[in-house]
């Protein structure tokens, strides 16, 4: 196998994943992936295996692979872990560092699409992790962002409301920024946890 080819296929897959081009739950056909990225099956398989190792795809019950279709208790646990981690990170950083991290992640021009909203939220969360200087926190939040990317895309029904939520999350014109940020993060996640828990099983 040609390592540069496998890397090219992997990077192209990640770019298309970030662009929101895949459908959670739908089976990924190996030959289609190979054809899409102009490679043989082996580099495509290796690239998909790397994504599976990152938790971005999983085995499909009918064979092959798919993007996870998070819902129910599984999604609740993912939200809860993301919330706990981010709130603890905000507690750790100095006020000036927190303010700078939020400013860095505040989009000058918010892309008013579900993908754009997801990227804006993910950028903020990653900036909060980066502010700690902890490489493990950065890697963990980066991976959680990727896992939740399609969830964030799918949950948007009103772009205006979603954009308003981003502006609220990135607002620094408050008295106690650390306390306010922790409350915002808790509210953001608990709204989503509440939606999942209120759905009939």
N, C-alpha and C positions, 0 to 999 in steps of 0.2 A: 504494500500500500504506500502511496505517496503522501508523506506527512503534510507537506504544504497544501495538497488538495483537500485532505481531511480537515485541515484548519480553515481553509476557505469555505468549505461547505458548512462547517460549524458556525463561523462568523456570519455567513449569509442567513442561516437558520435563526440565529439570535437577533439579527436585524429585522427579519420578517416577524419574529415573535414580538419584538418591541413595537413594531408597526401595527400590531393587532390583526394580522392577516390570517390567523388560524382560528378554528372553532373548537372551544372546549368540548370534550366528550366525543368528538368525531375521530374515527380511526385514521391514523396516519399511514398511508400506503408507502412502503419502502421504495418501490419502483417510481412512484410519483415524485417522491422527494429527490431521488437520484436524477430523474429527468429534469426536474425544476432547477436543479443546481448544476446541471451538465456534468454529472459524475457517474461512476459505476455504483453498484449497491454497497460495496465495502466501505468507501469513505462516508456515504450517507448513513450507513448503519453505525459506524464509529461516532459520527457527529450526534446522532440520536441518542446513543448510549451515554455520551457526555451530558446531554440535557437531562436524561433520566437520573444520572448521578447528582444533578443539581436540583432535582425534585420538580422540574418543569414539565416533564412528561412521565407517564406511568403505563404499565401494561394495560392493553384493552382486553376485556373479557372474551372477545371473539378472536383474539390473536392480534399481534402487532402492538402498536403504541397509540397513545392519545394524550391530549392535554387534560389534566385533571379538571373535572367539573365540580368545584367545591360547593358544598351546600350543607345545611343542617349542622349537626354537632361538629363535624370536621371543620367547617368554616368558622364556627364559633370559637373553636380552640385556636385556629390560626389567627383570628382577630384578637383574641385574648392575649396570646403570646406577643403579638406585634405591639399591642397597647402597653403591656407591662414593660417590655423592653424600652420602648420610646420614652415612657414616663420616667423610668429610672435614669435614662441618659440625660434627659432635661434636668433632672435633679442634680446631676454630677457637674455640669459645666457652669462656669462663672457667667454672670449676667451679661457682661460685655461680649463674651464669646457666643452666648446664645443669641443675642441681638444680631450679631454679625452673621451667624449661621442662617437665621431666618431671612435677613436681607439678601444674602447670596442666593437663596432659593426662591425669592419672590419674583415671579415672572413679570417682566416689564410689559410684555404683550402675551396674555394668556390665550393659548390656542383653544378656541371654543369647540372642541370635538371631544368625544369620550376618551380617545387615545391621548389627546393633549391634556385633559384633566387628570388622567391617571399618571401621566409623566410629571405633571406639576406637583401632585401629592407625593409621588415617589421621590422627587427631587428634594422636597422639604425634609422628608423623613431621613433620607441619606445624608443631607447636610447636617441634621442634628447628630447623627452618628459620627460623621466626620469631625465634628467639633470636639468630640471627646479625645480624638487621637488614638483611639483603641482600634487596632486593625481587625480584631475579631468582631467587634460591634459593627464596624463598617461592612465587613463581609456578610454578617448575619442579616443586617437590615437590607443590604443590596439584594440578597437572595429572597428575603421576604417580599420585597418590592416586586421582584419578578414573579414570584408565586401568586401574588395578589393582583397582578396587572390586569388579567382578563376578568377577574372578579370586579375590579373597579370600573372597567369598561362596561360590563354588563349591568351594573347597578344604576347607571345613569339613565334617567328617564326625562329629566328636565335640565338642559345645559345651563340655563340661567341660575337655577338653584345650585348646581354643582360648582359653577364659577364663583358664586357667592360664598360657598363653603370654603373654597380655596383662599379667597380673600380674607375670610375670617381666620383661617389657620395661620396666615402669614402676616396678620396685623400686629405691628409692634407698638402702636400708640395706646399703650395701656399702662397703668400704674405699676403693678407687680407682674412683670412679664413671665417670670418662671412659674408662678402660681397660675397665671392665666393660660399659659401654654399647656401645663399639665391638665387643666380642666378642659381645654379644647380637645386635646388628644383623647381624654377619657370620653367626652361627649361624642366625638367623631366615631370612635370604635363601639361605644355602647349603643348608639343608634342602630348600627349594623348588626350587632349581636342581638338586640331586641327584635329586629325584623326576622332574623333566622329563628329565634326561639318562639315567636308568635305564629310561625307558619305551621299548618297542620302536618302531622307526620304520616 
